[in-house]
Amino acid sequence: MIFGKKEKKEPAPKSQEPKAPVSKPIAKEEPKKEERPVANKITVGHVHMSGCTGCLVSLADNYEGLFTILDNYADLVYCLTLADARHIPKMDVALVEGSVCLQDELSVEEIKETREKAAVVVALGGCAAYGNITRFCRGGQWNQPQHEGFVPIGDVIDVDVYIPGCAPCPQQIRNVCVTAYLLLKGNAEQQALAKAYLAPLMALASEGSKATSSEACGCDIMTKVINQGLCMGCGTCATSCPVFAITMEEGKPNIQRDMCIKCGACYAACPRAFFSFDVVNQYETIIDAIHGAMNPGGN
Amino acid sequence: MDYLGKYKSAVAARSTSAEVLRCSQDGGIVTSMFLYALEEGIIDGAIVAGQGEKPWQPKPIVATTPEEILSSRGTRYNVCPNMSVLKESVRKYGLDKVGIVGTPCQIQALRKAQLYPIGLRDVCDKIALAMGIFCMENFSYQSMTQIVQDHCNVDLHSLKKTDIGKGKYWAYTNRGAVSQIPLKLTHKYEQPGCHVCLDYVANLADISTGSVGSPDGWSTVFIRNNNGENIWNKAVAAGVFETKPIESVKPGLELVTKLATEKITKNQKEVEHRASFGVGKGLRNPYI
């Protein structure tokens, strides 16, 4: 139920006895050259569609945090920029950056392959989730002038989790990595917490994967929040906008639509877009869990 | 439903600074707290409601000096989007330890932003002190203008203080005149978004405060978590506040609970009402 694809394949290991059954398929995929093997790591890949690599840079911008993630929680099994693998392997989590170019056969093939090979597909960043700036492309550019149709990956495959924003913030990627690990490998309590944490990002994905509504921009703040009588003028949308397209006028967001790049950050950040008391009331527990996970030595 | 949220302790308190109390709304808790935290290096600056372009129009500012904090004393009773400068406070002002004051909804937004820092690079780990204020509902600037000018017949330029209490909306002028109208008259001017709010006493703040429950000139203070408790205890030890046990004051927590229950019950009904707003169609529910 929580991750459609995953459940079909191995429904049992997630619940009672995670260790033995889950580690098996992982071990198969674990690269041999790992010098200090850590049991139970998840496998993560970065799949590059039509994007600027900014999302990957953002992942790397966790600095030493990235090493903590790679040392303890995840093996980077595929990443054209940072790892040697050339072909998409089987993996637990695929972080997909960029939109899909419909005229680029390889892209279409790879995104489908990603869906087949990954238990969890994460749309990393605005382009993968909502099309972002590639929504404005209409072809005619060098050196592939015929490349003109770019769609969010949700138009082509089912996506499990959205991380909106351009670029998505390093800490948000970190939080998803850690909670994904807890969801797949943690104890029952950790799984419940991780499930609750990821639920809104999964809701965004299921919303966005419907081809008819896979559009995000400042308009969402208008249509889904203000038009619905929900805005109370906190200003979170304005502070989240990476291009400063939103200013607060008379206590309400004013969206310069010409400046909007359609990254989806404002709507995802809005407390009246989604708000889960179950999760946010536990903010200290979750933040502590993430900090604890990122600081395993406790230094 | 947990109407008052989690808290470690509750007290009635007021600032010991005559300068703060001279223009504060009630006990001057937020202003004094930020002044103390700034002086002690607990925060590098605070996001507060500064003066906007028009009279009584607030504007969120990143205050980095005691003067700026002092000049933001008092409640303005209209919307100040404090969250809107959060990223700026870290990235433009370079604060490593941010203080922020907000209404319950703004504190909810803040905690959500810390958990889901979408578009808030390097910000979420830098919140050092979140002060929450009690809030029943808020008004847009135009609504407030209408209430004060049309209903209370007071010009905004000569308005000294506004207050809500004892079932009335009060407007005090610089020359000492007092105008009051039944609070009921102001209801239609409330911000629609406030009617789905399920938090009265800023349940998610480090420390939350408001006048309700304590005598005039005092504030009720909830100290909610370890961070809040640390800072509060230090401030009290440093003589920033004088305190009384909340049990010793009238009307006390009973009134706070009553009003919180009223607000949340009413708004919960509104959320339910929205679900069947149309004919077989509802409005969006933000709570999942």
Contacts between the chains, C-beta under 8 A, distances in Angstrom:
chain1	res1	chain2	res2	distance
A	58	B	121	7.7
A	61	B	121	7.8
A	163	B	118	7.6
A	164	B	118	5.7
A	164	B	119	7.9
A	165	B	118	4.8
A	165	B	119	4.6
A	166	B	119	7.9
A	167	B	121	8.0
A	168	B	118	7.0
A	169	B	117	4.7
A	169	B	118	6.5
A	169	B	119	6.3
A	169	B	120	5.7
A	169	B	121	4.3
A	169	B	122	7.6
A	169	B	123	7.9
A	169	B	124	7.9
A	170	B	121	6.3
A	170	B	122	7.4
A	171	B	117	4.7
A	171	B	120	7.9
A	171	B	121	7.3
A	171	B	122	7.2
A	171	B	124	5.3
A	171	B	125	7.0
A	172	B	116	6.4
A	172	B	117	5.0
A	172	B	118	5.7
A	175	B	115	7.2
A	175	B	116	7.4
A	175	B	117	7.6
A	197	B	115	7.2
A	199	B	288	6.9
A	200	B	116	7.2
A	200	B	288	6.3
A	201	B	116	7.5
A	203	B	288	6.4
A	224	B	284	6.1
A	228	B	283	5.4
A	228	B	284	4.6
A	229	B	192	4.2
A	229	B	193	6.6
A	229	B	195	7.7
A	229	B	196	7.9
A	229	B	283	6.9
A	230	B	192	7.8
A	230	B	193	5.3
A	230	B	196	6.3
A	230	B	284	6.8
A	230	B	286	5.7
A	231	B	192	8.0
A	231	B	193	4.7
A	232	B	79	7.5
A	232	B	103	8.0
A	232	B	105	4.8
A	232	B	138	6.9
A	232	B	191	5.8
A	232	B	193	3.5
A	232	B	194	5.7
A	232	B	197	6.8
A	233	B	79	4.2
A	233	B	81	5.2
A	233	B	138	7.6
A	233	B	140	7.7
A	233	B	191	6.9
A	233	B	193	7.1
A	234	B	81	5.9
A	234	B	82	7.4
A	234	B	83	4.6
A	234	B	84	7.7
A	234	B	102	7.5
A	234	B	103	8.0
A	234	B	105	5.7
A	234	B	106	4.7
A	234	B	109	4.4
A	235	B	60	6.8
A	235	B	81	2.9
A	235	B	82	6.5
A	235	B	83	4.1
A	235	B	84	2.7
A	235	B	85	7.4
A	235	B	86	7.9
A	235	B	106	7.9
A	235	B	109	8.0
A	236	B	83	4.5
A	236	B	84	7.5
A	236	B	86	7.7
A	236	B	109	4.5
A	236	B	112	7.7
A	236	B	113	6.1
A	238	B	81	6.9
A	238	B	83	7.8
A	238	B	84	4.1
A	239	B	83	5.7
A	239	B	84	5.2
A	239	B	85	6.7
A	239	B	86	4.6
A	239	B	87	4.5
A	239	B	88	7.2
A	239	B	113	7.9
A	239	B	119	7.7
A	239	B	120	6.8
A	240	B	87	7.4
A	240	B	113	7.7
A	240	B	118	5.8
A	240	B	119	3.6
A	240	B	120	6.2
A	241	B	119	6.6
A	242	B	119	5.6
A	248	B	60	7.9
A	248	B	81	4.3
A	248	B	84	4.9
A	250	B	140	6.3
A	250	B	141	5.6
A	250	B	142	6.9
A	251	B	78	7.0
A	251	B	79	3.4
A	251	B	80	7.5
A	251	B	81	6.2
A	251	B	140	5.3
A	251	B	141	6.2
A	251	B	191	7.9
A	252	B	79	7.9
A	252	B	140	7.6
A	263	B	119	7.7
A	265	B	118	5.1
A	265	B	119	3.6
A	266	B	119	7.5
A	268	B	116	7.1
A	268	B	118	4.7
A	269	B	112	7.6
A	269	B	113	6.3
A	269	B	116	7.1
A	269	B	118	4.6
A	269	B	119	6.0
A	269	B	120	7.4
A	270	B	109	8.0
A	271	B	105	6.7
A	271	B	108	5.2
A	271	B	109	4.2
A	271	B	112	5.1
A	271	B	286	7.4
A	272	B	193	6.7
A	272	B	196	7.7
A	272	B	286	4.5
A	273	B	286	6.5
A	274	B	286	6.2
A	274	B	287	8.0
A	274	B	288	5.2
A	275	B	108	6.5
A	275	B	112	6.4
A	275	B	286	5.3
A	275	B	287	5.6
A	275	B	288	7.2
A	276	B	287	7.2
A	276	B	288	5.2
A	277	B	198	7.7
A	277	B	287	6.9
A	279	B	115	6.7
A	280	B	108	6.5
A	280	B	111	5.1
A	280	B	112	5.6
A	280	B	115	6.5
A	280	B	204	6.7
A	281	B	6	8.0
A	281	B	203	7.6
A	281	B	204	7.3
A	283	B	111	4.5
A	283	B	114	6.4
A	283	B	115	5.7
A	283	B	204	6.7
A	284	B	225	6.3
A	286	B	115	6.0
A	287	B	114	6.5
A	287	B	115	7.1
